[in-house]
Amino acid sequence: MVVLNYRLTVQYDGTDFAGFQVQPGQYTIQGELERALAVLAKEPIRIIGAGRTDAGVHAEGQVVSFKTDALTVPIDRLPIAVNSLLPFSIRVLEAQYVPPDFHARYSAVRKTYRYQVFHGPVADVFLRRFAHWVREPLDWDLMRDAVQQLIGRHDFQGYAATGSSVKTTVRTMYAIEIDTAQRVKTIRFTADGFLYNMVRNIVGTLIEVGQKRRTVESVLEVLENRNRALAGPTAPPVGLVLETVDYA
């Protein structure tokens, strides 16, 4: 049998999971996908995810890859077969063959996350799984001014979780777009990569700007000083969605 490299596009509601990455004794996205694939392949399958989303974080376009010679399900039927073995909170949207050197994580050239915010005097029970509730109105114009300082190639150490161990904390932020046209407001981030908790730390800081608890300029000061203590609180995972992963 020929070993084939597979790519799956996956959507999930991360509310009830302990994150994407498999952990002993924990209910995870990776664990459920590998369990379903192992049933079809009749042998263990190890997948690689483009992004290791945290507990409570969602995905519309997570990408996973894996290699096996044991699957006999036709590629066009694979999503249906895998979905039949998954909890409804995880769906495989698409399956395709990819070249042998394709790697869901390391072949990615950019990722887009969005963060969803709902503000109003009372929390909405129908939004509680997918949007962060802020009681008071936010000044979105100030927040738009603030995010412009983050565009480009910067050292984002000040917005990374304390103690993150990576080779470099330099990332290129291609775009940050704020959309307030709908009831649920969105902040969309596109970059060549993200540090641990980077988006949520930026959002927590931006919300303080919108509440006029900090200045627009303070957002840049976090970058320049590379000091996490100068940034705002980490926004909760509930509003974060891995939207797309792009490849060359």
C-alpha positions in Angstrom: 0.0 0.0 0.0 1.2 3.5 -0.8 1.5 5.9 2.1 -0.6 9.0 1.4 -0.6 12.4 3.0 -4.1 13.7 3.9 -5.3 17.2 4.7 -8.6 17.8 6.5 -10.3 21.1 7.1 -12.1 21.0 10.4 -14.7 23.1 12.2 -15.4 22.9 15.9 -17.1 24.4 18.9 -14.4 24.3 21.5 -16.5 25.0 24.5 -16.6 21.5 25.9 -13.0 20.6 25.1 -9.7 20.9 26.9 -8.2 22.4 23.8 -7.0 21.0 20.5 -3.9 19.1 21.5 -4.2 15.6 22.9 -3.7 15.3 26.7 -3.9 12.2 28.8 -7.3 11.8 30.4 -8.7 15.0 28.7 -11.4 15.5 26.1 -9.7 17.1 23.2 -10.2 17.9 19.5 -7.1 16.0 18.4 -8.1 13.0 20.6 -11.5 12.8 19.0 -10.3 13.1 15.5 -7.6 10.5 16.0 -10.1 8.1 17.6 -12.5 8.4 14.6 -9.7 8.0 12.1 -8.3 5.0 13.9 -11.7 3.3 13.6 -11.6 3.8 9.9 -8.0 2.9 9.4 -8.1 0.0 11.9 -4.8 1.3 13.3 -3.6 4.3 15.3 -3.4 7.6 13.4 -1.5 10.7 14.6 -2.6 14.0 13.2 -0.8 17.4 13.1 -2.8 20.6 13.6 -2.1 24.0 12.1 -3.0 25.7 15.3 -3.1 24.2 18.9 -6.1 26.1 20.1 -6.8 26.4 23.8 -9.7 25.1 25.8 -12.8 27.0 24.8 -11.4 28.3 21.6 -13.3 27.5 18.3 -12.3 27.0 14.7 -14.0 27.4 11.4 -11.0 26.4 9.3 -8.5 24.4 11.3 -6.3 22.3 9.1 -4.9 18.9 10.1 -2.6 16.6 8.2 -1.6 12.9 8.7 0.0 10.1 6.7 -1.3 6.5 6.4 -1.6 3.7 4.0 -4.5 2.1 5.8 -7.5 4.1 4.8 -9.7 2.6 2.1 -12.5 5.2 2.2 -12.6 7.3 -1.0 -11.3 10.8 -0.4 -14.6 12.4 -1.4 -16.4 10.2 1.2 -13.9 10.6 3.9 -15.6 13.7 5.6 -18.9 11.8 5.8 -17.2 8.7 7.2 -15.2 10.6 9.9 -18.1 12.8 10.9 -20.3 9.8 11.5 -17.8 8.9 14.3 -17.3 12.3 15.8 -19.3 14.3 18.3 -21.5 16.9 16.6 -19.3 19.7 18.0 -16.6 18.7 15.5 -17.1 18.5 11.7 -14.7 17.6 9.0 -15.6 20.0 6.1 -13.2 18.8 3.4 -10.6 16.1 2.8 -7.9 16.1 0.1 -4.6 14.4 -0.8 -1.5 16.7 -0.5 2.1 16.3 -1.4 4.3 14.2 0.9 6.1 17.3 2.3 2.9 19.1 3.3 2.8 19.8 7.0 -0.3 21.4 8.5 1.7 23.5 10.9 5.0 24.2 9.3 3.7 24.7 5.7 1.4 27.4 6.8 2.3 30.9 5.7 -0.4 32.9 7.5 -3.3 32.4 9.8 -6.4 34.5 10.5 -8.1 34.6 13.9 -11.2 36.6 14.8 -12.3 37.7 18.2 -16.1 38.3 18.8 -17.4 40.8 21.3 -20.9 41.5 22.3 -21.8 44.5 24.5 -25.0 45.4 26.2 -26.6 45.8 29.7 -27.5 42.1 29.8 -25.6 39.1 28.6 -27.2 37.1 25.8 -27.6 33.4 26.5 -27.5 32.5 22.8 -24.1 34.2 22.4 -22.4 33.0 25.5 -20.4 30.2 23.8 -19.1 32.3 20.9 -18.8 36.0 22.0 -17.2 37.8 24.9 -19.7 39.9 26.7 -18.7 43.4 27.8 -21.3 45.3 29.8 -20.5 48.9 28.8 -20.2 50.4 25.3 -16.7 50.6 23.7 -15.1 53.4 21.7 -14.4 51.4 18.6 -12.7 54.4 16.9 -10.1 54.6 19.6 -9.6 50.8 19.2 -9.1 51.2 15.5 -6.5 53.9 16.1 -4.7 51.6 18.6 -4.5 48.5 16.3 -2.7 50.4 13.5 0.4 50.5 15.7 0.5 46.7 15.7 0.6 46.3 11.9 3.9 45.2 10.5 6.9 43.1 11.8 7.4 43.5 15.5 8.6 41.7 18.6 5.3 40.7 20.2 6.8 39.4 23.5 4.8 42.0 25.5 1.6 40.4 24.2 2.7 36.7 24.7 1.9 34.7 27.8 4.5 35.0 30.4 7.0 32.2 30.2 6.3 31.3 26.6 9.3 29.4 25.2 9.8 29.9 21.4 12.8 30.6 19.3 11.7 34.1 18.4 8.8 36.3 19.5 9.0 38.4 16.3 5.9 38.1 14.1 4.5 39.9 11.0 1.0 41.2 11.5 -0.5 41.7 8.0 -3.8 43.1 9.0 -6.2 43.9 11.9 -9.7 44.7 10.9 -12.5 45.8 13.2 -16.1 45.3 12.0 -18.8 46.9 14.1 -21.6 46.6 11.5 -23.3 43.7 13.2 -24.6 43.1 16.7 -21.6 40.9 17.4 -18.5 43.0 16.8 -15.4 41.3 15.4 -11.7 42.0 15.5 -9.9 40.0 12.8 -6.1 39.4 13.0 -4.0 38.0 10.1 -0.3 37.2 10.7 2.4 34.8 9.7 2.1 33.3 13.1 0.8 33.9 16.7 2.4 33.5 20.1 0.7 31.8 22.9 -2.3 33.9 24.1 -1.2 36.8 21.8 -4.6 37.5 20.3 -6.4 37.3 23.6 -3.8 39.6 25.3 -4.1 42.1 22.5 -7.9 42.0 22.7 -7.9 42.5 26.5 -5.7 45.5 26.0 -7.8 46.9 23.2 -11.0 46.6 25.3 -9.3 48.7 28.0 -8.6 51.3 25.3 -12.3 51.2 24.2 -13.3 51.6 27.8 -10.9 54.6 28.1 -9.0 53.0 30.9 -5.8 53.3 28.9 -4.4 55.4 26.1 -4.1 54.5 22.4 -0.3 55.1 22.8 -0.1 52.5 25.6 -0.7 49.7 23.0 2.6 50.6 21.3 4.4 50.9 24.7 3.7 47.3 25.4 5.5 46.4 22.1 8.4 48.7 22.7 9.0 47.6 26.3 8.3 43.9 25.5 6.7 43.7 28.9 3.5 41.6 29.5 2.8 43.5 32.7 2.1 46.6 30.7 -0.6 45.0 28.7 -4.3 44.5 29.6 -5.8 41.3 30.9 -6.1 38.1 28.8 -9.5 38.1 27.1 -11.5 34.9 27.7 -11.3 32.1 25.1 -15.0 32.2 24.4 -14.8 34.8 21.7 -11.8 33.4 19.8 -12.1 31.6 16.4 -9.4 30.2 14.2 -10.9 31.3 10.9 -8.5 30.3 8.1 -5.0 28.9 7.5 -3.3 29.8 4.3 -0.6 27.9 2.5 1.8 28.8 -0.4 
